Amino acid sequence: MSAPNCLRGLVRPSATIPISAPRTAAPRVAPIALVRSAPFSTTAINARRQDPNQQGGGGKGHVRQGKKLKLGKFKKNAVESKGKPPLPGERKAYRKRITLSNDNAIPVPWLKDLDADDLASAKNIARVLALPEEVQDQLRASEAFKPTQCWGMFRKPSLLVRKESVDLMNRMQASVDRKQTLRLVVTGDKVTGKSMMLLQAMAHAFLNNWIVIHVPEGQELTTACTEYAPIPNTEPVQYMQPVYVLKLLQAIKRANEKILAKTYTVSGHPELPQNITPNTPLLALCNAAKEPDSAWPVFQALWNELTAQGANRPPILLSLDGLAHVMRVSDYRSPAFELIHSHDLALVRLFTDALGGAVHFSAGGAVLAATSRNNAPRSPSMELSLAQREAEQTAGKEAAEVPQKDPFFRGYDDRVEAVLRSVQVLRLGGVSKLEARALMEYWAASGMLRATVDEKTVTEKWTLAGSGVLGEMERAALLTMRI
Ligand SMILES: Nc1ncnc2c1ncn2[C@@H]1O[C@H](COP(=O)(O)OP(=O)(O)OP(=O)(O)O)[C@@H](O)[C@H]1O
């Protein structure tokens, strides 16, 4: 209300009080004391409500009594704040969290820990063996366990020794005996146990004092989710991924600490931030990488040391899961905004060179890769090369026709074919009924399978799981128990 109106309201006599009420003979005095001012109000309706004489609608103005249109009556109440939002990376850490033990599972009395040569021994086929604690730590540091696997259901992380496991470990052992490098790709249908086969190879390597370098997900290198920078003086230009390499170096250090402390450099590395002289433990060399900036030069120095010819080195296992991701053009772009081929990323190049046979380990070793069916881009050249190698491998046993390129398809990649020209292929399928029974007996002994394990149940689950595909068997038998 404006100021003049307010003042007028204060002095105006009320309409209900007669100005000349006490008509007496007394001299007329202006009845200022009797004047009642209208109550202060903000609107005409309020003024009427506050005025007792106007109650009941006696006034001239119309007060609407019925329903009123209320805008926004269905608007949700503001959501209450539910505390602190998760920090960056917290959700991902939760998603990738690995639980290796379940206190509610029954301990299996007959479960034995793995020994150095258990995985290479044919007498252990169709047996379930547990991972020793030290190896669990090493595998965890290398990120060999996957959140999609069923580790969190049992008291102790254990694995089934398959016919193929023994075959692979024997090939690895034979290559070390001959001081050669086994180059092999594990492939097969969905959830047939390819990642688990890599894990078994790593467990065998750790138990036999090899140095293990493992790239847990090929896609982390090529989907443009980590920083990259061109490496000076490389032609054609190669790119380093400093943050990823620093993480990898730390994983290598944690997983191979004991063996790196006992292995010494053969040459000096004055180019590194911390001057490394000959005869320094490789562990100290790994420790020289404190910042992403120095990670790639340190990794290169470590790799040169590990592959130094004539030096006293332990056998080396280099492995990668999700091969298809590194067998294609990556999502990174060059300064000219052209897509970068995965093999121009220095770390991927290092792996593909080793898989292609360009690297020789002085004490022998293995370069292993596993394909994945869960999350993999199409790589026609990789598929074709693996099919060709497989056909060539079986050619001696049966007359298999080697698949040829489709002359009308233009999506083949020569660089991929060159890498996979001479690799061995290990195809995984379902397990035998004997192996399936061993695993089901372990599930039942742990209290996770509430059925009598007999011929009928084993056959039922084995058949339901597409002839013993391990991931499917878990789905058929343990799905209800999955945490
Ligand atoms: N040797 C084994 N012993 C016990 N369990 C196994 C073994 N091999 C595979 N499994 C189980 O089978 C499931 C699938 O295994 P894995 O993750 O290795 O499959 P994969 O072939 O790598 O799958 P994808 O095709 O999705 O990449 C896992 O839950 C794992 O626990």
The ligand as a MOL file (V3000), in Angstrom:
LIG
                    3D

  0  0  0     0  0            999 V3000
M  V30 BEGIN CTAB
M  V30 COUNTS 31 33 0 0 0
M  V30 BEGIN ATOM
M  V30 1 N 38.4900 -73.5790 -14.3960 0
M  V30 2 C 37.4310 -73.0410 -13.8130 0
M  V30 3 N 37.1290 -73.3640 -12.5430 0
M  V30 4 C 36.0600 -72.8300 -11.9380 0
M  V30 5 N 35.2160 -71.9660 -12.5190 0
M  V30 6 C 35.4720 -71.6100 -13.7810 0
M  V30 7 C 36.5920 -72.1290 -14.4970 0
M  V30 8 N 36.5920 -71.5910 -15.7270 0
M  V30 9 C 35.5400 -70.7690 -15.7770 0
M  V30 10 N 34.8660 -70.7710 -14.6230 0
M  V30 11 C 33.6710 -69.9740 -14.3020 0
M  V30 12 O 32.9640 -69.7280 -15.5050 0
M  V30 13 C 32.5380 -68.3850 -15.5750 0
M  V30 14 C 33.0090 -67.7590 -16.8800 0
M  V30 15 O 34.4150 -67.7320 -16.8830 0
M  V30 16 P 35.2440 -66.5640 -17.6030 0
M  V30 17 O 34.9020 -65.2530 -17.0070 0
M  V30 18 O 36.6570 -66.9820 -17.5730 0
M  V30 19 O 34.6280 -66.6660 -19.0520 0
M  V30 20 P 35.0710 -65.9640 -20.4020 0
M  V30 21 O 35.1170 -67.0190 -21.4260 0
M  V30 22 O 36.2850 -65.1500 -20.1890 0
M  V30 23 O 33.8170 -65.0350 -20.6180 0
M  V30 24 P 33.5670 -63.9330 -21.7370 0
M  V30 25 O 33.2780 -64.6460 -23.0050 0
M  V30 26 O 32.3830 -63.2280 -21.2020 0
M  V30 27 O 34.7990 -63.0960 -21.8000 0
M  V30 28 C 33.1110 -67.6490 -14.3720 0
M  V30 29 O 32.0830 -67.3280 -13.4740 0
M  V30 30 C 34.0870 -68.6100 -13.7740 0
M  V30 31 O 33.9870 -68.5780 -12.3690 0
M  V30 END ATOM
M  V30 BEGIN BOND
M  V30 1 1 1 2
M  V30 2 1 2 3
M  V30 3 2 2 7
M  V30 4 2 3 4
M  V30 5 1 4 5
M  V30 6 2 5 6
M  V30 7 1 6 7
M  V30 8 1 6 10
M  V30 9 1 7 8
M  V30 10 2 8 9
M  V30 11 1 9 10
M  V30 12 1 10 11
M  V30 13 1 11 12
M  V30 14 1 11 30
M  V30 15 1 12 13
M  V30 16 1 13 14
M  V30 17 1 13 28
M  V30 18 1 14 15
M  V30 19 1 15 16
M  V30 20 2 16 17
M  V30 21 1 16 18
M  V30 22 1 16 19
M  V30 23 1 19 20
M  V30 24 2 20 21
M  V30 25 1 20 22
M  V30 26 1 20 23
M  V30 27 1 23 24
M  V30 28 2 24 25
M  V30 29 1 24 26
M  V30 30 1 24 27
M  V30 31 1 28 29
M  V30 32 1 28 30
M  V30 33 1 30 31
M  V30 END BOND
M  V30 END CTAB
M  END
